[in-house]
Amino acid sequence: MQLDLSEEQVQIRDAVRQLCVSEFAPHARRWDQESHVPRAAIERLAEQGFLGMAIPEAWGGIGYDSRTITVVLEEISRVSAALGIMIAVHNSVGALPVFRFGTDEQRRRFLPPLVSKELGAFSLSEPGAGSDAGAIQSTAVLEGDHYVLNGTKNWVTNGSHAGVYLIFARTDREAGSRGLSTFIVERGARGLVVGKTEDKMGLRGSDTVTLSLEGLEVPVSQRLGAEGDGFKIAMSMLDAGRIGVAAQAIGVMQAAFEESVKYAQQREAFGGPIAKIQAVQFKLAEMERRLQCARLLARRAAWLKDTDQPHTRAASVAKLYASEAATWVTHQAIQVHGGYGYVKEYAVEQLYRDARVMEIYEGTSEIQRLVIARSLLREGVAV
Ligand SMILES: Cc1cc2nc3c(=O)[nH]c(=O)nc-3n(C[C@H](O)[C@H](O)[C@H](O)COP(=O)(O)OP(=O)(O)OC[C@H]3O[C@@H](n4cnc5c(N)ncnc54)[C@H](O)[C@@H]3O)c2cc1C
């Protein structure tokens, strides 16, 4: 198993870090306060090819493997978890499915904007169907050469300004999760109505919206995969997505850890820096342990994916561990800061809010445990 970064990956990491620290870090707190990441930040990442990380060069992308994508997402999330989720969703569940399941005609039409300037959105969840994605109620009815979509989708990351949406709707009322299909829809399509933006606890710079499908006509040529393949497409893409969430969590954790070490060395109590107090040292040591474990698990899952080995269980293990570790580390980071950790002047306040959702989206911690348990009972325990 290749867990160390190659020389090239180290160079990429250092270049991304430089970009993020010099150009994004000075604004990340303001993005949180204003609940908005400006388009210019996306354009800057697009210039570096980061909208096409998962797409092969032959199709206009930069063709990074999963380990390298993990490194990039970690660095972006270290300075702005909001920008991190926008780029993670775009790459892993926005653009990649078009390449993986699209016809050559669909790839030719939709990949160029996705790898160069437009964000992708993945619209699976509904008000009544989150963990239970097979219960989707939105319908897609075939009428001649097009489908007519009706229903309500929610929690759509990048949803207010995406260029391309992947929308999951029911083409067969009787077939349960086998009755779902996936449609590629462009921004501005008549009948695609962007609704309210959620007022979130964290990741405030990233937009999360409700979409109404109101007689939305989608040509048959824009169905991704076969009729009934929707659930399969969604679940297979979530494997990559979950490795991405682990990377986001690691980035947030790294930032909280660094802030805690710095603060503990500066803050004085009882005649010396609090870093000299064993209770504080133990917190820092435990942060380091969880951070290292999370990074190794994410790299392992990514390596399994890169080497075409089954990685569903490993992706869930990495996502589950990293997201819970991020919640723990950011919680303890506030503790190390005392009262100062509770006010917006200090970065850990935002990191704590940003980390929390990582235990929820792309499958809650409970769902990850179900995935892991089902896999180990079916395929045997890992050695
Ligand atoms: C900021 C944000 C961004 C998001 N972005 C997107 C996006 O871009 N696209 C998209 O499609 N969705 C997105 N989501 C939706 C997200 O994936 C769902 O919120 C998540 O899957 C949980 O669904 P739910 O909120 O309906 O909770 P529910 O499914 O109602 O779950 C409620 C609780 O019940 C538990 N539970 C449910 N079923 C089981 C079970 N079988 N066993 C054990 N426990 C169970 C859950 O773990 C949870 O604790 C986003 C959500 C947020 C908050």
Boltz pocket constraint, residues with backbone or C-beta under 6 A from the ligand:
constraints:
  - pocket:
      binder: B
      contacts: [[A, 89], [A, 122], [A, 123], [A, 124], [A, 125], [A, 126], [A, 127], [A, 129], [A, 130], [A, 131], [A, 132], [A, 154], [A, 155], [A, 156], [A, 157], [A, 158], [A, 200], [A, 203], [A, 208], [A, 357], [A, 360], [A, 361], [A, 362], [A, 363], [A, 364], [A, 365], [A, 366], [A, 367], [A, 370]]
      max_distance: 6.0
